[in-house]
Amino acid sequence: MPELKLFGENHFTVSEQGQLKNRLSRWAALTDAQVPEFDKDLLPKGKDVLGWLDEQTSQIEFFVTIVFSR
């Protein structure tokens, strides 16, 4: 999972900290654990970062392969 230390300069409430962990888990699964890059000056608050992560992950294309065996 991407390092939580990246977000140390942003303020997250206790609730937002849990949301951040969930969103970073989703990010890691969709991006093969790449570290998200964002401008901390444009996203000063925890809720701003959470919204940005939601927006970015919703734009990631992914494919699911289903294999059936007999």
C-alpha positions in Angstrom: 0.0 0.0 0.0 1.3 3.5 -0.8 3.0 5.1 2.2 0.8 7.0 4.6 3.7 9.2 5.3 3.1 11.0 2.1 0.0 12.5 3.7 1.6 13.6 6.9 1.4 17.3 6.0 -2.4 17.0 5.5 -4.8 17.0 8.4 -7.1 14.0 8.7 -9.7 13.5 11.4 -9.8 10.0 12.9 -12.7 9.1 10.6 -10.8 10.4 7.6 -7.7 8.4 8.5 -9.8 5.2 8.2 -11.2 6.4 4.9 -7.7 7.2 3.7 -6.5 3.7 4.5 -9.5 2.2 2.5 -9.0 4.5 -0.4 -5.2 3.8 -0.5 -6.0 0.0 -0.5 -8.3 0.5 -3.5 -5.6 2.7 -5.2 -2.9 0.1 -4.6 -5.1 -2.7 -6.0 -5.9 -0.7 -9.2 -2.4 0.7 -9.8 -0.2 -2.2 -8.8 0.8 -0.3 -5.6 2.1 2.9 -7.4 2.5 5.9 -5.1 -0.2 8.5 -5.8 1.3 11.9 -6.9 -0.6 15.1 -6.1 0.1 18.7 -5.4 -0.2 19.1 -1.6 -0.7 22.9 -2.0 -3.9 22.2 -4.0 -5.2 19.6 -1.5 -4.6 21.1 1.9 -7.3 19.3 3.8 -7.9 15.6 4.4 -11.3 15.7 2.8 -9.7 17.3 -0.3 -7.2 14.4 -0.6 -10.0 11.9 -0.1 -12.1 13.5 -2.9 -9.1 13.5 -5.2 -8.4 9.8 -4.6 -12.0 9.0 -5.3 -11.9 11.0 -8.5 -8.6 9.4 -9.7 -9.6 5.8 -8.8 -13.0 6.2 -10.6 -11.1 7.1 -13.8 -8.8 4.0 -13.7 -9.7 1.4 -16.3 -9.4 -2.2 -15.2 -10.3 -5.6 -16.7 -11.5 -8.7 -15.0 -10.6 -12.1 -16.5 -12.9 -14.9 -15.7 -11.7 -18.5 -16.2 -14.1 -21.3 -16.1 -12.9 -24.8 -15.6 -14.8 -28.1 -16.1 
